[in-house]
Amino acid sequence: MTHATFEWHQSRLLPGEIQNRWKYLTTSEIEECSADRSKLIGMLQVRYGFAKRRAEKEVEHFFGQFLDRLRMAA
């Protein structure tokens, strides 16, 4: 899979994956934070009451799994 194709798949699939993982986030919140990890971390702190470190770990783990699945699909 070329880098451009990988980026396209990531941008198209990421909002749905975020919605599947964190159901309490609204569509508009997901659109706002899907391109910015720090915004996603902040949203998790607000919506789920996570401490900053836990939110960071959740996001790090989520993106690691997401990228692994994209690579395996290639």
mmCIF file of the N, C-alpha and C atoms, coordinates in Angstrom:
data_MODEL
# 
_entry.id   MODEL 
# 
loop_
_atom_site.group_PDB 
_atom_site.id 
_atom_site.type_symbol 
_atom_site.label_atom_id 
_atom_site.label_alt_id 
_atom_site.label_comp_id 
_atom_site.label_asym_id 
_atom_site.label_entity_id 
_atom_site.label_seq_id 
_atom_site.pdbx_PDB_ins_code 
_atom_site.Cartn_x 
_atom_site.Cartn_y 
_atom_site.Cartn_z 
_atom_site.occupancy 
_atom_site.B_iso_or_equiv 
_atom_site.pdbx_formal_charge 
_atom_site.auth_seq_id 
_atom_site.auth_comp_id 
_atom_site.auth_asym_id 
_atom_site.auth_atom_id 
_atom_site.pdbx_PDB_model_num 
ATOM 1   N N  . MET A 1 1  ? 0.855   -1.172 0.000  1.00 0.00 ? 1  MET A N  1 
ATOM 2   C CA . MET A 1 1  ? 0.000   0.000  0.000  1.00 0.00 ? 1  MET A CA 1 
ATOM 3   C C  . MET A 1 1  ? 0.899   1.233  0.000  1.00 0.00 ? 1  MET A C  1 
ATOM 4   N N  . THR A 1 2  ? 0.644   2.141  -0.893 1.00 0.00 ? 2  THR A N  1 
ATOM 5   C CA . THR A 1 2  ? 1.450   3.357  -0.949 1.00 0.00 ? 2  THR A CA 1 
ATOM 6   C C  . THR A 1 2  ? 1.114   4.259  0.229  1.00 0.00 ? 2  THR A C  1 
ATOM 7   N N  . HIS A 1 3  ? 2.006   5.190  0.496  1.00 0.00 ? 3  HIS A N  1 
ATOM 8   C CA . HIS A 1 3  ? 1.799   6.115  1.608  1.00 0.00 ? 3  HIS A CA 1 
ATOM 9   C C  . HIS A 1 3  ? 0.526   6.929  1.412  1.00 0.00 ? 3  HIS A C  1 
ATOM 10  N N  . ALA A 1 4  ? 0.274   7.384  0.188  1.00 0.00 ? 4  ALA A N  1 
ATOM 11  C CA . ALA A 1 4  ? -0.932  8.180  -0.088 1.00 0.00 ? 4  ALA A CA 1 
ATOM 12  C C  . ALA A 1 4  ? -2.192  7.354  0.147  1.00 0.00 ? 4  ALA A C  1 
ATOM 13  N N  . THR A 1 5  ? -2.178  6.100  -0.277 1.00 0.00 ? 5  THR A N  1 
ATOM 14  C CA . THR A 1 5  ? -3.328  5.225  -0.072 1.00 0.00 ? 5  THR A CA 1 
ATOM 15  C C  . THR A 1 5  ? -3.539  4.960  1.407  1.00 0.00 ? 5  THR A C  1 
ATOM 16  N N  . PHE A 1 6  ? -2.438  4.738  2.129  1.00 0.00 ? 6  PHE A N  1 
ATOM 17  C CA . PHE A 1 6  ? -2.499  4.507  3.570  1.00 0.00 ? 6  PHE A CA 1 
ATOM 18  C C  . PHE A 1 6  ? -3.124  5.711  4.268  1.00 0.00 ? 6  PHE A C  1 
ATOM 19  N N  . GLU A 1 7  ? -2.674  6.910  3.908  1.00 0.00 ? 7  GLU A N  1 
ATOM 20  C CA . GLU A 1 7  ? -3.216  8.128  4.511  1.00 0.00 ? 7  GLU A CA 1 
ATOM 21  C C  . GLU A 1 7  ? -4.702  8.279  4.196  1.00 0.00 ? 7  GLU A C  1 
ATOM 22  N N  . TRP A 1 8  ? -5.105  7.946  2.977  1.00 0.00 ? 8  TRP A N  1 
ATOM 23  C CA . TRP A 1 8  ? -6.510  8.049  2.611  1.00 0.00 ? 8  TRP A CA 1 
ATOM 24  C C  . TRP A 1 8  ? -7.358  7.098  3.446  1.00 0.00 ? 8  TRP A C  1 
ATOM 25  N N  . HIS A 1 9  ? -6.908  5.852  3.565  1.00 0.00 ? 9  HIS A N  1 
ATOM 26  C CA . HIS A 1 9  ? -7.648  4.882  4.375  1.00 0.00 ? 9  HIS A CA 1 
ATOM 27  C C  . HIS A 1 9  ? -7.732  5.337  5.821  1.00 0.00 ? 9  HIS A C  1 
ATOM 28  N N  . GLN A 1 10 ? -6.628  5.855  6.337  1.00 0.00 ? 10 GLN A N  1 
ATOM 29  C CA . GLN A 1 10 ? -6.609  6.307  7.721  1.00 0.00 ? 10 GLN A CA 1 
ATOM 30  C C  . GLN A 1 10 ? -7.608  7.441  7.924  1.00 0.00 ? 10 GLN A C  1 
ATOM 31  N N  . SER A 1 11 ? -7.625  8.419  7.032  1.00 0.00 ? 11 SER A N  1 
ATOM 32  C CA . SER A 1 11 ? -8.513  9.559  7.212  1.00 0.00 ? 11 SER A CA 1 
ATOM 33  C C  . SER A 1 11 ? -9.976  9.171  7.036  1.00 0.00 ? 11 SER A C  1 
ATOM 34  N N  . ARG A 1 12 ? -10.255 8.197  6.186  1.00 0.00 ? 12 ARG A N  1 
ATOM 35  C CA . ARG A 1 12 ? -11.637 7.765  5.953  1.00 0.00 ? 12 ARG A CA 1 
ATOM 36  C C  . ARG A 1 12 ? -12.158 6.847  7.058  1.00 0.00 ? 12 ARG A C  1 
ATOM 37  N N  . LEU A 1 13 ? -11.304 6.029  7.610  1.00 0.00 ? 13 LEU A N  1 
ATOM 38  C CA . LEU A 1 13 ? -11.729 5.034  8.595  1.00 0.00 ? 13 LEU A CA 1 
ATOM 39  C C  . LEU A 1 13 ? -11.639 5.511  10.038 1.00 0.00 ? 13 LEU A C  1 
ATOM 40  N N  . LEU A 1 14 ? -10.778 6.456  10.309 1.00 0.00 ? 14 LEU A N  1 
ATOM 41  C CA . LEU A 1 14 ? -10.511 6.871  11.684 1.00 0.00 ? 14 LEU A CA 1 
ATOM 42  C C  . LEU A 1 14 ? -11.744 7.358  12.440 1.00 0.00 ? 14 LEU A C  1 
ATOM 43  N N  . PRO A 1 15 ? -12.563 8.243  11.897 1.00 0.00 ? 15 PRO A N  1 
ATOM 44  C CA . PRO A 1 15 ? -13.733 8.692  12.671 1.00 0.00 ? 15 PRO A CA 1 
ATOM 45  C C  . PRO A 1 15 ? -14.661 7.552  13.087 1.00 0.00 ? 15 PRO A C  1 
ATOM 46  N N  . GLY A 1 16 ? -14.883 6.595  12.213 1.00 0.00 ? 16 GLY A N  1 
ATOM 47  C CA . GLY A 1 16 ? -15.727 5.454  12.563 1.00 0.00 ? 16 GLY A CA 1 
ATOM 48  C C  . GLY A 1 16 ? -15.113 4.588  13.642 1.00 0.00 ? 16 GLY A C  1 
ATOM 49  N N  . GLU A 1 17 ? -13.810 4.424  13.578 1.00 0.00 ? 17 GLU A N  1 
ATOM 50  C CA . GLU A 1 17 ? -13.115 3.641  14.606 1.00 0.00 ? 17 GLU A CA 1 
ATOM 51  C C  . GLU A 1 17 ? -13.166 4.343  15.960 1.00 0.00 ? 17 GLU A C  1 
ATOM 52  N N  . ILE A 1 18 ? -13.030 5.659  15.952 1.00 0.00 ? 18 ILE A N  1 
ATOM 53  C CA . ILE A 1 18 ? -13.132 6.417  17.198 1.00 0.00 ? 18 ILE A CA 1 
ATOM 54  C C  . ILE A 1 18 ? -14.541 6.266  17.766 1.00 0.00 ? 18 ILE A C  1 
ATOM 55  N N  . GLN A 1 19 ? -15.561 6.360  16.915 1.00 0.00 ? 19 GLN A N  1 
ATOM 56  C CA . GLN A 1 19 ? -16.954 6.219  17.360 1.00 0.00 ? 19 GLN A CA 1 
ATOM 57  C C  . GLN A 1 19 ? -17.203 4.839  17.951 1.00 0.00 ? 19 GLN A C  1 
ATOM 58  N N  . ASN A 1 20 ? -16.646 3.809  17.324 1.00 0.00 ? 20 ASN A N  1 
ATOM 59  C CA . ASN A 1 20 ? -16.803 2.445  17.848 1.00 0.00 ? 20 ASN A CA 1 
ATOM 60  C C  . ASN A 1 20 ? -16.140 2.278  19.205 1.00 0.00 ? 20 ASN A C  1 
ATOM 61  N N  . ARG A 1 21 ? -15.018 2.922  19.401 1.00 0.00 ? 21 ARG A N  1 
ATOM 62  C CA . ARG A 1 21 ? -14.263 2.769  20.653 1.00 0.00 ? 21 ARG A CA 1 
ATOM 63  C C  . ARG A 1 21 ? -14.853 3.600  21.783 1.00 0.00 ? 21 ARG A C  1 
ATOM 64  N N  . TRP A 1 22 ? -15.215 4.840  21.487 1.00 0.00 ? 22 TRP A N  1 
ATOM 65  C CA . TRP A 1 22 ? -15.716 5.749  22.521 1.00 0.00 ? 22 TRP A CA 1 
ATOM 66  C C  . TRP A 1 22 ? -17.103 6.236  22.123 1.00 0.00 ? 22 TRP A C  1 
ATOM 67  N N  . LYS A 1 23 ? -18.108 5.515  22.540 1.00 0.00 ? 23 LYS A N  1 
ATOM 68  C CA . LYS A 1 23 ? -19.495 5.746  22.116 1.00 0.00 ? 23 LYS A CA 1 
ATOM 69  C C  . LYS A 1 23 ? -20.084 7.059  22.622 1.00 0.00 ? 23 LYS A C  1 
ATOM 70  N N  . TYR A 1 24 ? -19.548 7.619  23.699 1.00 0.00 ? 24 TYR A N  1 
ATOM 71  C CA . TYR A 1 24 ? -20.118 8.844  24.268 1.00 0.00 ? 24 TYR A CA 1 
ATOM 72  C C  . TYR A 1 24 ? -19.696 10.106 23.516 1.00 0.00 ? 24 TYR A C  1 
ATOM 73  N N  . LEU A 1 25 ? -18.763 9.977  22.581 1.00 0.00 ? 25 LEU A N  1 
ATOM 74  C CA . LEU A 1 25 ? -18.357 11.143 21.800 1.00 0.00 ? 25 LEU A CA 1 
ATOM 75  C C  . LEU A 1 25 ? -19.351 11.361 20.666 1.00 0.00 ? 25 LEU A C  1 
ATOM 76  N N  . THR A 1 26 ? -19.727 12.601 20.465 1.00 0.00 ? 26 THR A N  1 
ATOM 77  C CA . THR A 1 26 ? -20.659 12.927 19.386 1.00 0.00 ? 26 THR A CA 1 
ATOM 78  C C  . THR A 1 26 ? -19.918 12.978 18.051 1.00 0.00 ? 26 THR A C  1 
ATOM 79  N N  . THR A 1 27 ? -20.677 12.951 16.986 1.00 0.00 ? 27 THR A N  1 
ATOM 80  C CA . THR A 1 27 ? -20.092 13.014 15.648 1.00 0.00 ? 27 THR A CA 1 
ATOM 81  C C  . THR A 1 27 ? -19.304 14.305 15.460 1.00 0.00 ? 27 THR A C  1 
ATOM 82  N N  . SER A 1 28 ? -19.845 15.416 15.928 1.00 0.00 ? 28 SER A N  1 
ATOM 83  C CA . SER A 1 28 ? -19.138 16.692 15.773 1.00 0.00 ? 28 SER A CA 1 
ATOM 84  C C  . SER A 1 28 ? -17.853 16.715 16.595 1.00 0.00 ? 28 SER A C  1 
ATOM 85  N N  . GLU A 1 29 ? -17.864 16.112 17.773 1.00 0.00 ? 29 GLU A N  1 
ATOM 86  C CA . GLU A 1 29 ? -16.641 16.035 18.581 1.00 0.00 ? 29 GLU A CA 1 
ATOM 87  C C  . GLU A 1 29 ? -15.593 15.173 17.887 1.00 0.00 ? 29 GLU A C  1 
ATOM 88  N N  . ILE A 1 30 ? -16.033 14.093 17.299 1.00 0.00 ? 30 ILE A N  1 
ATOM 89  C CA . ILE A 1 30 ? -15.103 13.205 16.599 1.00 0.00 ? 30 ILE A CA 1 
ATOM 90  C C  . ILE A 1 30 ? -14.500 13.913 15.393 1.00 0.00 ? 30 ILE A C  1 
ATOM 91  N N  . GLU A 1 31 ? -15.311 14.615 14.636 1.00 0.00 ? 31 GLU A N  1 
ATOM 92  C CA . GLU A 1 31 ? -14.791 15.363 13.490 1.00 0.00 ? 31 GLU A CA 1 
ATOM 93  C C  . GLU A 1 31 ? -13.771 16.399 13.940 1.00 0.00 ? 31 GLU A C  1 
ATOM 94  N N  . GLU A 1 32 ? -14.016 17.008 15.069 1.00 0.00 ? 32 GLU A N  1 
ATOM 95  C CA . GLU A 1 32 ? -13.118 18.038 15.585 1.00 0.00 ? 32 GLU A CA 1 
ATOM 96  C C  . GLU A 1 32 ? -11.783 17.458 16.051 1.00 0.00 ? 32 GLU A C  1 
ATOM 97  N N  . CYS A 1 33 ? -11.827 16.276 16.639 1.00 0.00 ? 33 CYS A N  1 
ATOM 98  C CA . CYS A 1 33 ? -10.602 15.765 17.267 1.00 0.00 ? 33 CYS A CA 1 
ATOM 99  C C  . CYS A 1 33 ? -9.939  14.626 16.521 1.00 0.00 ? 33 CYS A C  1 
ATOM 100 N N  . SER A 1 34 ? -10.504 14.121 15.438 1.00 0.00 ? 34 SER A N  1 
ATOM 101 C CA . SER A 1 34 ? -9.913  12.950 14.790 1.00 0.00 ? 34 SER A CA 1 
ATOM 102 C C  . SER A 1 34 ? -8.555  13.239 14.158 1.00 0.00 ? 34 SER A C  1 
ATOM 103 N N  . ALA A 1 35 ? -8.274  14.486 13.843 1.00 0.00 ? 35 ALA A N  1 
ATOM 104 C CA . ALA A 1 35 ? -6.979  14.826 13.255 1.00 0.00 ? 35 ALA A CA 1 
ATOM 105 C C  . ALA A 1 35 ? -5.978  15.312 14.296 1.00 0.00 ? 35 ALA A C  1 
ATOM 106 N N  . ASP A 1 36 ? -6.406  15.427 15.551 1.00 0.00 ? 36 ASP A N  1 
ATOM 107 C CA . ASP A 1 36 ? -5.544  15.995 16.583 1.00 0.00 ? 36 ASP A CA 1 
ATOM 108 C C  . ASP A 1 36 ? -5.645  15.155 17.853 1.00 0.00 ? 36 ASP A C  1 
ATOM 109 N N  . ARG A 1 37 ? -4.604  14.412 18.144 1.00 0.00 ? 37 ARG A N  1 
ATOM 110 C CA . ARG A 1 37 ? -4.609  13.533 19.315 1.00 0.00 ? 37 ARG A CA 1 
ATOM 111 C C  . ARG A 1 37 ? -4.803  14.289 20.620 1.00 0.00 ? 37 ARG A C  1 
ATOM 112 N N  . SER A 1 38 ? -4.231  15.467 20.732 1.00 0.00 ? 38 SER A N  1 
ATOM 113 C CA . SER A 1 38 ? -4.364  16.212 21.988 1.00 0.00 ? 38 SER A CA 1 
ATOM 114 C C  . SER A 1 38 ? -5.818  16.617 22.233 1.00 0.00 ? 38 SER A C  1 
ATOM 115 N N  . LYS A 1 39 ? -6.553  16.932 21.172 1.00 0.00 ? 39 LYS A N  1 
ATOM 116 C CA . LYS A 1 39 ? -7.980  17.240 21.322 1.00 0.00 ? 39 LYS A CA 1 
ATOM 117 C C  . LYS A 1 39 ? -8.754  15.995 21.737 1.00 0.00 ? 39 LYS A C  1 
ATOM 118 N N  . LEU A 1 40 ? -8.394  14.849 21.166 1.00 0.00 ? 40 LEU A N  1 
ATOM 119 C CA . LEU A 1 40 ? -9.052  13.598 21.546 1.00 0.00 ? 40 LEU A CA 1 
ATOM 120 C C  . LEU A 1 40 ? -8.801  13.285 23.013 1.00 0.00 ? 40 LEU A C  1 
ATOM 121 N N  . ILE A 1 41 ? -7.590  13.498 23.463 1.00 0.00 ? 41 ILE A N  1 
ATOM 122 C CA . ILE A 1 41 ? -7.259  13.278 24.873 1.00 0.00 ? 41 ILE A CA 1 
ATOM 123 C C  . ILE A 1 41 ? -8.121  14.176 25.750 1.00 0.00 ? 41 ILE A C  1 
ATOM 124 N N  . GLY A 1 42 ? -8.248  15.437 25.374 1.00 0.00 ? 42 GLY A N  1 
ATOM 125 C CA . GLY A 1 42 ? -9.079  16.368 26.129 1.00 0.00 ? 42 GLY A CA 1 
ATOM 126 C C  . GLY A 1 42 ? -10.541 15.955 26.138 1.00 0.00 ? 42 GLY A C  1 
ATOM 127 N N  . MET A 1 43 ? -11.039 15.483 25.010 1.00 0.00 ? 43 MET A N  1 
ATOM 128 C CA . MET A 1 43 ? -12.428 15.030 24.930 1.00 0.00 ? 43 MET A CA 1 
ATOM 129 C C  . MET A 1 43 ? -12.667 13.835 25.853 1.00 0.00 ? 43 MET A C  1 
ATOM 130 N N  . LEU A 1 44 ? -11.713 12.914 25.900 1.00 0.00 ? 44 LEU A N  1 
ATOM 131 C CA . LEU A 1 44 ? -11.858 11.752 26.780 1.00 0.00 ? 44 LEU A CA 1 
ATOM 132 C C  . LEU A 1 44 ? -11.849 12.160 28.248 1.00 0.00 ? 44 LEU A C  1 
ATOM 133 N N  . GLN A 1 45 ? -11.052 13.155 28.569 1.00 0.00 ? 45 GLN A N  1 
ATOM 134 C CA . GLN A 1 45 ? -11.037 13.651 29.942 1.00 0.00 ? 45 GLN A CA 1 
ATOM 135 C C  . GLN A 1 45 ? -12.398 14.228 30.320 1.00 0.00 ? 45 GLN A C  1 
ATOM 136 N N  . VAL A 1 46 ? -12.992 14.969 29.412 1.00 0.00 ? 46 VAL A N  1 
ATOM 137 C CA . VAL A 1 46 ? -14.281 15.608 29.694 1.00 0.00 ? 46 VAL A CA 1 
ATOM 138 C C  . VAL A 1 46 ? -15.416 14.586 29.703 1.00 0.00 ? 46 VAL A C  1 
ATOM 139 N N  . ARG A 1 47 ? -15.531 13.789 28.649 1.00 0.00 ? 47 ARG A N  1 
ATOM 140 C CA . ARG A 1 47 ? -16.663 12.866 28.495 1.00 0.00 ? 47 ARG A CA 1 
ATOM 141 C C  . ARG A 1 47 ? -16.610 11.663 29.424 1.00 0.00 ? 47 ARG A C  1 
ATOM 142 N N  . TYR A 1 48 ? -15.410 11.140 29.646 1.00 0.00 ? 48 TYR A N  1 
ATOM 143 C CA . TYR A 1 48 ? -15.279 9.918  30.427 1.00 0.00 ? 48 TYR A CA 1 
ATOM 144 C C  . TYR A 1 48 ? -14.697 10.147 31.819 1.00 0.00 ? 48 TYR A C  1 
ATOM 145 N N  . GLY A 1 49 ? -14.258 11.353 32.094 1.00 0.00 ? 49 GLY A N  1 
ATOM 146 C CA . GLY A 1 49 ? -13.691 11.652 33.405 1.00 0.00 ? 49 GLY A CA 1 
ATOM 147 C C  . GLY A 1 49 ? -12.326 11.025 33.633 1.00 0.00 ? 49 GLY A C  1 
ATOM 148 N N  . PHE A 1 50 ? -11.621 10.713 32.548 1.00 0.00 ? 50 PHE A N  1 
ATOM 149 C CA . PHE A 1 50 ? -10.298 10.116 32.660 1.00 0.00 ? 50 PHE A CA 1 
ATOM 150 C C  . PHE A 1 50 ? -9.294  11.162 33.149 1.00 0.00 ? 50 PHE A C  1 
ATOM 151 N N  . ALA A 1 51 ? -8.330  10.697 33.936 1.00 0.00 ? 51 ALA A N  1 
ATOM 152 C CA . ALA A 1 51 ? -7.175  11.531 34.249 1.00 0.00 ? 51 ALA A CA 1 
ATOM 153 C C  . ALA A 1 51 ? -6.378  11.703 32.960 1.00 0.00 ? 51 ALA A C  1 
ATOM 154 N N  . LYS A 1 52 ? -5.582  12.755 32.887 1.00 0.00 ? 52 LYS A N  1 
ATOM 155 C CA . LYS A 1 52 ? -4.852  13.035 31.650 1.00 0.00 ? 52 LYS A CA 1 
ATOM 156 C C  . LYS A 1 52 ? -3.983  11.858 31.232 1.00 0.00 ? 52 LYS A C  1 
ATOM 157 N N  . ARG A 1 53 ? -3.268  11.267 32.173 1.00 0.00 ? 53 ARG A N  1 
ATOM 158 C CA . ARG A 1 53 ? -2.368  10.152 31.836 1.00 0.00 ? 53 ARG A CA 1 
ATOM 159 C C  . ARG A 1 53 ? -3.145  8.954  31.297 1.00 0.00 ? 53 ARG A C  1 
ATOM 160 N N  . ARG A 1 54 ? -4.294  8.662  31.910 1.00 0.00 ? 54 ARG A N  1 
ATOM 161 C CA . ARG A 1 54 ? -5.098  7.532  31.418 1.00 0.00 ? 54 ARG A CA 1 
ATOM 162 C C  . ARG A 1 54 ? -5.610  7.822  30.011 1.00 0.00 ? 54 ARG A C  1 
ATOM 163 N N  . ALA A 1 55 ? -6.073  9.036  29.772 1.00 0.00 ? 55 ALA A N  1 
ATOM 164 C CA . ALA A 1 55 ? -6.556  9.403  28.438 1.00 0.00 ? 55 ALA A CA 1 
ATOM 165 C C  . ALA A 1 55 ? -5.432  9.275  27.417 1.00 0.00 ? 55 ALA A C  1 
ATOM 166 N N  . GLU A 1 56 ? -4.227  9.702  27.779 1.00 0.00 ? 56 GLU A N  1 
ATOM 167 C CA . GLU A 1 56 ? -3.082  9.578  26.875 1.00 0.00 ? 56 GLU A CA 1 
ATOM 168 C C  . GLU A 1 56 ? -2.798  8.117  26.552 1.00 0.00 ? 56 GLU A C  1 
ATOM 169 N N  . LYS A 1 57 ? -2.836  7.256  27.566 1.00 0.00 ? 57 LYS A N  1 
ATOM 170 C CA . LYS A 1 57 ? -2.586  5.829  27.350 1.00 0.00 ? 57 LYS A CA 1 
ATOM 171 C C  . LYS A 1 57 ? -3.669  5.205  26.477 1.00 0.00 ? 57 LYS A C  1 
ATOM 172 N N  . GLU A 1 58 ? -4.927  5.575  26.728 1.00 0.00 ? 58 GLU A N  1 
ATOM 173 C CA . GLU A 1 58 ? -6.035  5.063  25.919 1.00 0.00 ? 58 GLU A CA 1 
ATOM 174 C C  . GLU A 1 58 ? -5.840  5.424  24.449 1.00 0.00 ? 58 GLU A C  1 
ATOM 175 N N  . VAL A 1 59 ? -5.500  6.686  24.181 1.00 0.00 ? 59 VAL A N  1 
ATOM 176 C CA . VAL A 1 59 ? -5.326  7.154  22.807 1.00 0.00 ? 59 VAL A CA 1 
ATOM 177 C C  . VAL A 1 59 ? -4.116  6.486  22.167 1.00 0.00 ? 59 VAL A C  1 
ATOM 178 N N  . GLU A 1 60 ? -3.025  6.377  22.904 1.00 0.00 ? 60 GLU A N  1 
ATOM 179 C CA . GLU A 1 60 ? -1.821  5.722  22.380 1.00 0.00 ? 60 GLU A CA 1 
ATOM 180 C C  . GLU A 1 60 ? -2.119  4.275  22.004 1.00 0.00 ? 60 GLU A C  1 
ATOM 181 N N  . HIS A 1 61 ? -2.808  3.567  22.863 1.00 0.00 ? 61 HIS A N  1 
ATOM 182 C CA . HIS A 1 61 ? -3.155  2.171  22.608 1.00 0.00 ? 61 HIS A CA 1 
ATOM 183 C C  . HIS A 1 61 ? -4.105  2.060  21.408 1.00 0.00 ? 61 HIS A C  1 
ATOM 184 N N  . PHE A 1 62 ? -5.097  2.925  21.355 1.00 0.00 ? 62 PHE A N  1 
ATOM 185 C CA . PHE A 1 62 ? -6.068  2.922  20.268 1.00 0.00 ? 62 PHE A CA 1 
ATOM 186 C C  . PHE A 1 62 ? -5.381  3.134  18.917 1.00 0.00 ? 62 PHE A C  1 
ATOM 187 N N  . PHE A 1 63 ? -4.535  4.173  18.825 1.00 0.00 ? 63 PHE A N  1 
ATOM 188 C CA . PHE A 1 63 ? -3.872  4.455  17.554 1.00 0.00 ? 63 PHE A CA 1 
ATOM 189 C C  . PHE A 1 63 ? -2.897  3.350  17.168 1.00 0.00 ? 63 PHE A C  1 
ATOM 190 N N  . GLY A 1 64 ? -2.243  2.739  18.138 1.00 0.00 ? 64 GLY A N  1 
ATOM 191 C CA . GLY A 1 64 ? -1.363  1.615  17.844 1.00 0.00 ? 64 GLY A CA 1 
ATOM 192 C C  . GLY A 1 64 ? -2.125  0.465  17.215 1.00 0.00 ? 64 GLY A C  1 
ATOM 193 N N  . GLN A 1 65 ? -3.272  0.111  17.796 1.00 0.00 ? 65 GLN A N  1 
ATOM 194 C CA . GLN A 1 65 ? -4.091  -0.966 17.253 1.00 0.00 ? 65 GLN A CA 1 
ATOM 195 C C  . GLN A 1 65 ? -4.655  -0.600 15.885 1.00 0.00 ? 65 GLN A C  1 
ATOM 196 N N  . PHE A 1 66 ? -5.107  0.635  15.749 1.00 0.00 ? 66 PHE A N  1 
ATOM 197 C CA . PHE A 1 66 ? -5.689  1.086  14.483 1.00 0.00 ? 66 PHE A CA 1 
ATOM 198 C C  . PHE A 1 66 ? -4.677  1.005  13.353 1.00 0.00 ? 66 PHE A C  1 
ATOM 199 N N  . LEU A 1 67 ? -3.479  1.507  13.591 1.00 0.00 ? 67 LEU A N  1 
ATOM 200 C CA . LEU A 1 67 ? -2.446  1.476  12.562 1.00 0.00 ? 67 LEU A CA 1 
ATOM 201 C C  . LEU A 1 67 ? -1.993  0.050  12.244 1.00 0.00 ? 67 LEU A C  1 
ATOM 202 N N  . ASP A 1 68 ? -1.946  -0.798 13.255 1.00 0.00 ? 68 ASP A N  1 
ATOM 203 C CA . ASP A 1 68 ? -1.601  -2.203 13.015 1.00 0.00 ? 68 ASP A CA 1 
ATOM 204 C C  . ASP A 1 68 ? -2.632  -2.873 12.107 1.00 0.00 ? 68 ASP A C  1 
ATOM 205 N N  . ARG A 1 69 ? -3.920  -2.614 12.360 1.00 0.00 ? 69 ARG A N  1 
ATOM 206 C CA . ARG A 1 69 ? -4.969  -3.192 11.516 1.00 0.00 ? 69 ARG A CA 1 
ATOM 207 C C  . ARG A 1 69 ? -4.869  -2.680 10.077 1.00 0.00 ? 69 ARG A C  1 
ATOM 208 N N  . LEU A 1 70 ? -4.545  -1.399 9.908  1.00 0.00 ? 70 LEU A N  1 
ATOM 209 C CA . LEU A 1 70 ? -4.385  -0.861 8.557  1.00 0.00 ? 70 LEU A CA 1 
ATOM 210 C C  . LEU A 1 70 ? -3.210  -1.534 7.842  1.00 0.00 ? 70 LEU A C  1 
ATOM 211 N N  . ARG A 1 71 ? -2.115  -1.728 8.554  1.00 0.00 ? 71 ARG A N  1 
ATOM 212 C CA . ARG A 1 71 ? -0.937  -2.366 7.942  1.00 0.00 ? 71 ARG A CA 1 
ATOM 213 C C  . ARG A 1 71 ? -1.232  -3.806 7.546  1.00 0.00 ? 71 ARG A C  1 
ATOM 214 N N  . MET A 1 72 ? -1.970  -4.514 8.395  1.00 0.00 ? 72 MET A N  1 
ATOM 215 C CA . MET A 1 72 ? -2.286  -5.910 8.092  1.00 0.00 ? 72 MET A CA 1 
ATOM 216 C C  . MET A 1 72 ? -3.233  -6.015 6.897  1.00 0.00 ? 72 MET A C  1 
ATOM 217 N N  . ALA A 1 73 ? -4.058  -4.998 6.695  1.00 0.00 ? 73 ALA A N  1 
ATOM 218 C CA . ALA A 1 73 ? -4.995  -5.015 5.570  1.00 0.00 ? 73 ALA A CA 1 
ATOM 219 C C  . ALA A 1 73 ? -4.298  -4.735 4.245  1.00 0.00 ? 73 ALA A C  1 
ATOM 220 N N  . ALA A 1 74 ? -3.085  -4.212 4.315  1.00 0.00 ? 74 ALA A N  1 
ATOM 221 C CA . ALA A 1 74 ? -2.361  -3.845 3.092  1.00 0.00 ? 74 ALA A CA 1 
ATOM 222 C C  . ALA A 1 74 ? -1.897  -5.041 2.322  1.00 0.00 ? 74 ALA A C  1 
# 
